[in-house]
Amino acid sequence: MVQQLLSSSMDKTVRLWDLSSKSCLKIFSHSDYVTCIQFNPVDDRYFISGSLDAKVRIWSIPDRQVVDWNDLHEMVTAACYTPDGQGALVGSYKGSCRLYNTSENKLVQKSQINLQNKKKKSHQKKITGFQFAPGSKSEVLITSADSRIRVIDGFDLVHKFKGFRNTNSQISASLTSDGKYVISASEDSYVYVWRHEIESQPNRSKGGVTRSYELFHCQDVSVAIPWPGMACSSDPWDCCSTAVVAGVENGNVSPSESSGAAAESNGFLFDRISATWPEEKLVMNVNGAAKGCRGEFFSSSSNGNGNRSGWGMVIVSAGLRGEIKAFQNFGLPVRL
């Protein structure tokens, strides 16, 4: 299977990379900064891109050309396909959220989704990210620059998550692969974690708000995403032996050696690795326990009900200074 990656950049390009050879295969030029990209989830010969030139485009990778585009007359700041590849959500700097039909790789606008409370007439803020809930074709997580994460099901606003700060950055929240937790970076140098399980949201059908969260410190963090390959047994001490990310090449890193970030963190996650790419290369340990791994427990800051988090959860973060870090949950929350 070919392993390829798309990257977008302030150099006004999208680049297609081959991960095995670490080489750039193709370059797709735009007329302004490219803010968002995604492969078509059912046909990876195509991808969608959004740019500050106010245009959303569908590209053919084999032909290296645009097959269709649409001008929003607003800077495009977020875009993603629906899970079946037959639609796309596009968000703008002015806060509009539009649904397109993308069948046959054509962009045809279907509708516009209103994210605002009908009782409030506050100015909309830019959309900074989309993610569909695992296994759902209609439920999507929408991050915006008013420090809100909204859950939309179809055209209905069903829930909000609050607590983090996102006013100017291009921060995007993510769901874990099991859909139980929402994770986001924040402009206050913390990573936030909310529970997303339906049973923990009694007011979900009424458009309720979750203000309970857990957080840990991560200096200048701009991206935080869940590591999808983590599995952990019910015994917290077994988390070490099931860790996917084990250490740094040419020597595993123990907690005391991991750049001091574990000592700095007041969160429930424990910093397993701190690396600056490409000076240090992360390695995968798929056959056994990480050498030097210890069972460590950190308290979590919790604003609310103090629900227990998933053992062994791994969160990977990236910062404004180019650092990549991985954090793993070895602690229980503490009610404040």
Secondary structure by P-SEA (a helix, b strand, c coil): cbbbbbbbccccbbbbbbcccccccbbbbccccccccccccccccbbbbbcccccccccccccccccccccccccccbbbbcccccbbbbbcccbbbbbbbbcccbbbbcbbbbccccccccccccccccccccccccbbbbbccccbbbbbcccccccccccccccccbbbbbbccccccccccccccbbbbbbcccccccccccbbbbccbbbbbbcccccccccccccccccccccccccccccccccccccccccccccccccccccccccccccbbbbbbcccccccccbbbbbbbccccccccccbbbbbbbcccbbbbbbbbccccccc
